[in-house]
Amino acid sequence: MSTVKEREITEKITITPGQGRFVAEVSGVDLSQPMDDGRFAQIHDAFIAHSVLVFRGQRLSNEEHIAFSRRFGELEIHTAKHWLLPDYPEILVLSNRGEKGTKPIVNGGAYWHSDITYKAKPPLGSLLYALEVPPEGGDTLFADMHAAYDGLDEATKTRIENLQAIHRYGDRYQLMAKEDKDRPALTAEQLAEVPDVVHPVVYTHPESGRRALYVNEGFTVGIEDLPEDESSVLLEKLFNQSVRDGHIYRHRWQAGDLVMWDNRCTMHRATEYDARHNRAMHRTTIQGDRPA
């Protein structure tokens, strides 16, 4: 089997790591064009090795964005239908002006989270494509949850080894709906689609075998079978560990960027920007399996 380095030479794709092994920039590839299996294998290898991949200077139609995303698996259709692009329900529109009737959203992910961990089978990953960006601000921060786990002391690793955490969607969404007049409240039917679920606090990546913390302040509301005060203290410790300075990558967006991240071993959050400027992104999300 050829190595990533050998494929770089053969396929003329360059993988440039940054932030240690946590992120890499991929150049020499036009994602709007059909991709043979060798080139895709190189990108897939890099995705598993680095968790966050950055592709600059892309020009993608909705069909091309969806087609590349589907190389990694079937795509999620988000519960909040008011942000789905008409005729392309695989695309979630993150735009402060809205698009083709979708609801505007100024800063929907301005808290640390991994996408959709409130479902029994959370996503494998997401691909976010920048259409318009403000002149400054509006960055996205990513946290390395492999590094977060690796940096724990042995006593804490032992303590959390077999714990299960409770994940919930409604609390976070309804809190943000109170703060954002443009965000519709979830209907009873939508809430019924996302009952509480439990996932392991420590996740073993199914492809790399590496361990990662799998809790996030956005959707993790408690630890199963622990008293509430003990659960809160432990979660606060794990949240703080996850976002230490050395674990964070800041992506400063340019129009045409596509960033994809491995949702199984990263968290992310949006940062503020001047909402007088347009900011428009399209996101696709790849279906995943039950964490183990």
N, C-alpha and C positions, 0 to 999 in steps of 0.2 A: 504493500500500500504506500502511495506517495505521501511525503510529509507536506505540511503547510508551506515550508520553504521551497520545496521542489515545485509545488503548484504555482507559487508566485512567479517563478521563472517561466514555466510552461504557459500559464494563462495571462501573464503580464498584469496581474492585479497586485497591488502593493498594500500590505497591512502594516500600519505604523502604530505601535503601541504607545500609550500615554498613561499617566496616573498608575504606574506599575503595570500590572496585567489587567487592570479593571476596565480600560477603555481602549479602543483602537480606531484610527481613521482609515477608511478603505478608499483607495483611489485607483483609477484605471478601469472603472466600470461605469457603464451607462445603464441604469436600472430600467430605462424605458424600452430596452432592446431585449429580445429573447436571449436566454442564458443557457449554455450547455451544462451538462451535469458536472463536469470538472470544475468550471468556474463557480457554480453554486456550492459544490462541496467545499471549496476553499473558503467561501463566505460563511458557510455553516460551521466549519471548524473554528474560524475566528470568533464567531458568535459564542460558541461554547467556551473558548479559551478566555475571552475578554469581557463578556457580559453586556457591554455597551459598544455598539458600532456606529460610526459617524460617516455618512456619505455626503460629500459636499457637491454643490453645483448640479443637482438633478432637475430635470424638467419632466414631470410625470402627469399623465392624464389620470382620471379616476380609475379607468380600466387597468392602466399599467401599475398603479399603486396596489390595487387589489391583486393583480396577477402575481407580482413579486411576493407579496405577503403570503399568498396561498402556497408558495413553494415550501413554506415552513409548516403548513397544516391548515385545517379548516378554520374559518374566521368566526369570531363572536359577533352577535348582534346585541348591542347594549340595551339594558333595561329601560333607560331614559330615552324613549323614542323621539322626544322633541328636539334632540340634537343629532338625529340621523339624517344624512343627506338624502333627499328625495331621489328615488331610482337607484341609489347606491347605499342600502342599509348597512353594508359592511363598514362604511366610513362614518366616524363620529366627527362632527364639525365643532372645532374649538375656535370660535370667532367672536370678538367683542362687538361685531355688527350683525352677526347672524349670516346665513347664506341660504337663499332659495326657500325661505320660510322657516328655517331652523331658529331656535331661540338663541339670542346672544349669550355669551358667557365671557366675563371679563377675566377671571382668574380662578377657574374651577378647581384646580388642584393645588391650592396654596397651603398645603399641609403635607406632611410626610405620609406616603402610602405606597403600597404595591397594588396594582390594578385588580379590582374585582375579587379580592380575597374573601369577600362575603358570600361567594358561591362555593358549592361542594367541589367543583372542578375549576379552580381559578385559571386565568390565562397563562399560557406558556410565555408570551411576550407581546410587545406592541411595537408598531412602526409609526412614528410621528413625522409628518411632512410639512415643512414650513412654506406657506404661500406668501404671506406678508408679515413683516416683523417691525416693531418700533425701532427708532434709531438707537435707543438704549433701554436697558431693563428687559423684563420678560424672559429672563434666562430660565433654564431648567436645571435643577440640582439633582444629581443621582448619588445614591449611597450604596456602598459595596457591602452586602450582607454576608458574604464569605469572610471578608476582613473583620466585620463586626463579631462574628462567631469566633474566629481564630484568636481575636484579642481578648476574649474572656478568660478570667482565671479558672483554674481547673475545678475549684469547688463549685463555681456557678455552672460550668458545663455539666458537671455531674447532677446538680440540682435540677436543671431544666431538661435533661436528656429525654425523659418520657412524659413531659407535661404537654397538655393540649390547651390551645387558646381558643377563645370564642370570638368570632368575627361577625360583624353586623353592619348593614348598609344604612338602614333608615335613620339612625341617630345622627350620623354625620350629614346626610343629605338634608334632613329637615332643619338642622341647625344652620346650614348654609342658605337654605331657602328663606329663612327669617332675615338674613343679612343681605340677600340679593333679590330685589323686587322682580327681576326678570326671570328668576328661576321658579318654574311651576312646582307646586307641592306634588309629591307622589300620590297616586291614587291607591285605594285599598287593594286593587288588583295588582298594581306594580309591586307594592310591598309584599303581597302574598307570594310573588315570584322569588323573593329573596329572604327566606327565613334564616335565623341564626344557624351558623355552621361552626364546627370545630376543626382545627388543623394543628399539627404538631408545632411546638415552639421551635424545634430544631428540624430543619428540612435537609434531606440528603438529595442532592441534585441527581436526577435519573441518568444523565448523560456523562457528567464528569465525576460523579461520586463524591464531590466535595460537600462539606456541611455548611449550612447558612442559617442565620436567624430568620424566623418567618413570623414576625409580629410587626405591626405598624400602627402608629397613632391614629391613622385615619379610620381604620375599621376594626382593630382589635380592642375589645371592650372588657376582657377579663380572662383569667386562667381557670379552667375547669377544676373543680374540687378544692380550690383554695379559698379561704375567707377573703372578703372583698378588700380589706385593708392590706393584707399580705399580697394579694394579687396586684393591687395598685402599685405598691412599692416595687415589686419585682418588675412589672412592666415598665415603670419609669426608668429603672436601671437599664433595662434592655433597650428602650428607646434612646436614652442618652448615649449608650455604647454605640448604637447604630450610626449616629450622626456626628461622631468625633471628626475633627478637621481632616485627619489623614484618610478618612474613608469616603470623602466627598469629591465628585467631579462636577464642575459647573460648565454647562454647555451654553455658549453665547451664540444665539441663532443668527443665521444668515438666510435670506430667502433662497429656496432651492435645497436646503439641508433636509436630509432624511436621517433620523436617528432611530435606531431600534435597540430595545433593551430586553434582557432576559428577566422576566417578571418573577422567576423562581428564586432569584438571588440578588435582586436590587430593590431599592425604594426610590421614589422621586418626588419632587415638589416643584411647583411653579414659583416664580418670584414676581414682585410688583413691577409695574411699568405705567407710564402716563397713558391713560385710556383715551386721550384725545387722538392718539395714533392708532392706526389699524393694526390688529394682530389676528392672523387667520392661519389655522393649522388643520390638517386632516389626519385622523388617527385610525389605523386598522389594528385589530387585536386578534392574536392567534389563540385558538382553543388549547387548553391544557388538560392535564389529568389530576386526579386527587393527590394531594401532597402526601408523602410518606417519609 
